[in-house]
Amino acid sequence: MIRVLVADDDQFVRQGLTTILETGTDVHVVAQAEDGREAVEAARRFAPDVALLDVRMPRVDGLRAAWEMRTLPSPPRVVILTSFGEDEYIAEAVRAGAAGFLTKDTPPGGLIEAVRTVASGHGMLSPAVTGRVLSALRRRSGAVTAELREQLASLTPRERTVLVLLATGLPNTGIGTQLDMTEATVKGHVTRILAKLGAANRVQAALLADRAGLAE
């Protein structure tokens, strides 16, 4: 069972997200919080696997909460919930260790799949937010280094194709559909891609692909 914390200052949004997540047979919302301070305390008390954090919350916002959660004995993997117009927070969220980015209007199936993906140790980018994440980070990413060129050269043609689709924000199921692969096969490719690129998660891999011009 994947244990989830939902933090948003809007009660209706919190309840809506909780209701959606609870439809997943392997997902359970163990706590809700209306601000970042409550979220950190709930993470300390309930040790969730995944924390969905709204960016803008009173007292302590989602970014500060993400930083503080990193210091917990059992830190959750953080997914940042964004709305359009909040792109200035994205680079800071990546530095805070966010493993995923989703918009609040993500379809129910996409929300549950994102939680499952992040809980399994991978990062998650919603297709709706991918371009904004990469745009916000592009100016900070630096030039293509010789090391990155070597890493990219180590990818097989199939891994390179998977990386390009990953960088668009497609989940494993979407990549599998486009390439006529099983989800398990896609997961294997993604795992090898992350290892070859030295990327911690899909977010970092997408950024490297964007830096190399593969995500255009």
N, C-alpha and C positions, 0 to 999 in steps of 0.2 A: 504494500500500500504506500503510495506517494503522499507524504504529509506536506500540506501547503499552508502558507500564511498569506492572507490577502490584506493589503493596507491601502486605503483610499479615504480621503476625508468626506466623500459623498456616500452617505449610508445606502442609497439606492444602487450606486455602482458596486459597492462592496457586496451587497446582497445578490445583485445580478451575477457578478463573477462567481460568487460562492455557489449559487444555484447551478450555473453552467458546469463548474468543475465537479460538483457532486454527482453529475450524471455519468462521469467516468467511473467505471467499476473498480479501477485501481487508484483512484484519487480521493483524498479526504482532506477537507479544510479543517485544520486543527485550531486556527485562531484567526480573528479579524482585528484590525487596528485602524483608528481614524487619524493617526498622525505617525511621524517617524519615530518619536519617542516610545509610543506604545508598541510600534512594530519591533523595535530593538528588544524591548522587555519581553514581548511575546516570543521572539526568536530565541531568547535566552531560556525562557521557561519551557517552551514546547519543542525546541530543536526541530523545526520543520526542514524538509529536504529542499523545498523551493519557496522563495518569498516573492510575491508579486507586489511591487512597490510603485505607487503613483509618484511622479516626479514632484508635483507641487502639493505639499501638505503643510498644515500649520505646525508651529513649534520647531519640529525637525523635519526637513523635507526628505524625499526619497533618496537623494544622492548622499546626504549625510548619514542616513540610516544604513545605506549600503556600505559606506566606509566603516561604520561602527560594527556592523555585523561581521566584517572580516576578522575582527579580533575575538569573536566568540569561540569557545572550545569546539563547538560543532557548527560552523557557519553554514547557512543555507546558500544555495545557488540563487542568485538574484536575477529576476526578470523585471525590467523597467517598463512601466506602462506610460505611453506618451500620447499626446494629442498634437495635431498640427500646430505649428507655431512655437514648439518647444525644442527646436533643433539645437539651440545653444547649450542645452544640458547634455547632449549626447556624448561629446568627447569626455566630459567629466565622468559620466556614467561608465564609460569604458575603463577609464583609469581607476574607478572605484571597484572594478572587477565584475561588472554586470555580464552575465552569461547570455542574456537575450533582451530583445526589444520588441514590444508589441504595441499596436494601437488598441485603444479601448473598444473599437468596433470590430475587432477580430472575430470572425465567425466562431461559434461554439466548438466545432470540431478542431479548428486551428488552435484555439486556446488550450484545449486538452492535449493536443499533440505537442504543443510547445512545452507544456509542463513535463510531459513524458520525456521529450528530447533533452531538456535541461537536466532533469533528474538523473538521466542516464550518463551524464558527464559531458554532454555536448552543448555547444552554444546554439542559439536560435535567433534568426532574423525573420521578422514578418516581411513578406514581399512588399507590403504597403509602406514599410519604413526603411527598407534596405537602402534605397537611393539617398535618403536623408542622412542615414548613419554614415555612409561612405562620403557624402559631400561634406559633412561636418568634420570628418577625420582627415580628408584628403590633404589639406594644407599642412597638417601636422605629421604626415606620414614619411616625408623625406623622399629622396631619389631611389631609383632601383639600384641596389648594390650588387656587386659581383656575387656575394653569397646568395642573394635572392635569385639571381639568374641561375646559379648552380642548382639551387633547390628546385626551381621550376623545371630545369632540364632533367631532373631525376624522376619527374612524373611520367608515367606512361601516357600514351595518347588518350586512353579511356579515363584515367585519373584527371587529366587536364580538362576533358570535357565535363566531368562531374564537378570539378572546381568552378568552372565557368557558370554552371547552373546553380551551384551552391551560392555563388556570389550574387545571384539575382534574388536570393531569399527563399528559393524553393526548399521545402522540407524533403526528407528522404523519399517519401511516397511520391511526391511530385516529380522528383528526379527520376525515380524508377519508372514512372509512367512515360516520361519523355524518351527514356533510353531503353525501354522494354527490359527492365531489370527488376528483380525482386528487391524488397526493402532491405533484406539481409545483405544482399550483394552490394547495394548502395552504401550501407553502413560500413561494410568492409573497406570499400574504396575511400570513404570519408576518413576512417581511422588511419589509413595509410597516408592519405594526403596531409593530415594534421601532423603526423610524425615526420614526414619528409620536409615539411615547411617549418617545423618547430613551432607550430601554432597551438595555443592552448584550447581554442574552440573555433567554432564556425565564424564567429565575428572577426577574429584575428585573421583567419584564412581568407575571408571575403575582402578584408582590407589589403592583404598582400596581393590578392588577385587584381584588385582595383589599382594598386600602385603600379603593377606591371602592365596595366592596360588591358587585362583580360576581361574585366567586368563592363567594358563600354558597349 
